[in-house]
Amino acid sequence: MLPPFIPRGRNQSRGRARSNESGVTLALVTVALFTILGMAALSIDIGTLYQAKAEAQRAADAAALSAARVISLSGITADPTSGPGDGSWNSICGGDNSTATQTAVLVAQQSTIGGQAVPASGVTVTYGAGPSGGANKSCTGAGADFAINPIVNVTVQRTNLPIFFARVFSLLPNVNYSGSSVSATASAEGYNPSDSGHGSNVGTPVQPKCVKPWIIPNSQGPGGPPRFVHRMSGANFAPGIYPVNGAGAYVGQSFLLQADCGSSSGICSPTVNPPNWSLGIFPAPGTIYYVPANVTGTPLAVPSCSAYTGYSASNTFQTAISGCDQTTVYACGYPGGSAHGITEANLSENPFGATGDTAAATECLINQTGTSGSQDSLAGFPVPTFPFQIQAGSSNSLVTAATGVTAGDDITASNSIVTIPIAEYGGTGLPTGGGATPVSIVGFLQAFVNNVDSSGNVNVTILNVAGCGYAASGTPVYGTSPVPIRLITPP
């Protein structure tokens, strides 16, 4: 028998060879496990950093919007000329101790990054004007354009984040690991169209929502300028802040809103056709007449006001006052060369007595019960201190819901802040009874409702003026305020 062509080793030899390989697989598995665990640990740390980055961005966004809202409500955008020099801008956004900066820091500190609160030292607030923004801690050097397009930049930084698994790198030679940090920047802008065309027509108007259906005429009576805003440029006719600059300024002054209706029949028959200086027809000083707007659609966010005598949830005019009317379009100018479609209402405004339509709805809006004291208020009223500060009333939902806010505490938002449309009537006049006349909206007042009295007069303090002119064109800027704010942080 011939031997095999390929000789085979004995089983004993094969056993010895395999015994020499024992433990190699275990070593490879061990190395693989350590590698996988290390990658998993690092992925956890990376996820923690991504989460911290997102938390920092949310904090920066909220802080920037809060500071922009302070500027929107301050009235300084209605004061483009004297503001940088009279101290009003400085008190709002003039550095670390200004109201807007402190608000941004406090709002940022309400957020947590990596499980810990943001330190004040980790928040940087700067200001600028126009699309390019700015990096100045004070807005006083931003120029007149800051009154049109104020920009707030907020950077939030958190250092020494609690990273756990990556600390193993500190055990390796020539590796210095001292923790991680994240930062995020947000920019928010406000926009007041007043004189944005620098003497010419407004190019970009505003179209706020939740406007209250009280159309006031642009013309005014003695003791003040003949108009709120310039009919073409939208410029404020009375720039300045009343507590700072005196009686010549509208912002900070209080007025009585009275219905320009001459009977209690339920049909508004105006008695003071638009205030006319040449004919000597104008309201008494400190009074602004209004006519009811023709509300379209169904207002939203209407509160339960069954406790207020004279209020009806089926009355669209009343629900537009107490809730948010997002359907009626209060746009500026003459679109298409004709008067805009907003009309004065041929409906049920009864100005007489505390049960009148506006009176009952306003009580509901501001949570006024009894004579006074339950609604929110402006510090220092009847001549509010500047910067304006809102104080919670005992009927404020934050107080009644036991959130920790008590009556008299400072708050940053209130249902008492309203937007009122300003109309330019031209030669059309007002309806003398039973009719509805198209009008052109040329601007808005941002006002704080102080109270409504037993005669149905609504006492308001003007917080800001935004004019957009009768020939405004272009796509409007939307928002719930006549000086809308928005985030412009690039993605």
TAZI-V526393 format. One record per backbone hydrogen bond with DSSP energy under -1.0 kcal/mol. NH is the residue of the N-H (numbers start at 1). CO is the residue of the C=O. Records with the same first field share a line. If there is no record, write none. Layout:
# TAZI-V526393
NH=CO, CO
This chain:
# TAZI-V526393
14=10
15=11
16=12
17=13
18=14
19=15
20=16
21=18
24=21
27=23
28=24
29=25
30=26
31=27
32=28
33=29
34=30
35=31
36=32
37=33
38=34
39=35
40=36
41=37
42=38
43=39
44=40
45=41
46=42
47=43
48=44
49=45
50=46
51=47
52=48
53=49
54=50
55=51
56=52
57=53
58=54
59=55
60=56
61=57
62=58
63=59
64=60
65=61
66=62
67=63
68=64
69=65
70=66
71=67
72=68
73=69
78=75
79=76
85=82
86=82
89=83
91=87
93=89
94=90
98=95
99=91
100=92
102=98
103=99
104=100
105=101
106=102
107=103
108=104
109=105
111=108
113=116
116=113
118=111
122=119
123=120
124=155
126=153
127=136
128=151
130=149
133=130
136=127
139=93
142=139
146=143
147=144
148=145
149=145
151=128
152=188
153=126
154=186
155=124
156=184
157=122
158=182
161=180
163=161
167=164
168=165
169=166
170=167
171=168
172=169
175=172
182=158
184=156
186=154
188=152
189=486
190=150
191=484
192=148
195=233
196=193
198=195
207=477
209=479
210=325
212=419
214=212
215=291
216=421
218=423
220=226
228=218
230=235
234=230
237=228
242=251
244=241
245=241
246=242
249=246
250=238
252=462
253=250
255=460
256=286
257=458
258=288
260=290
261=259
262=269
276=281
281=276
287=284
288=256
290=258
291=215
293=213
294=343
295=293
300=324
308=305
311=308
315=312
319=315
320=316
322=318
323=319
324=300
333=441
334=470
337=334
338=335
344=437
345=292
349=347
356=353
360=356
361=357
362=358
363=359
364=360
365=361
366=362
368=363
377=391
379=389
381=378
383=380
385=379
391=377
392=409
395=374
396=393
399=396
400=396
401=397
402=399
403=398
408=392
409=406
411=390
417=414
418=447
420=445
422=443
423=216
424=440
428=425
439=342
440=424
442=422
443=422
444=466
445=420
446=464
447=418
448=461
449=416
450=459
451=459
453=457
456=453
458=257
459=451
460=255
461=448
462=253
463=446
464=446
466=444
468=442
469=442
470=231
473=202
477=205
486=189
488=187
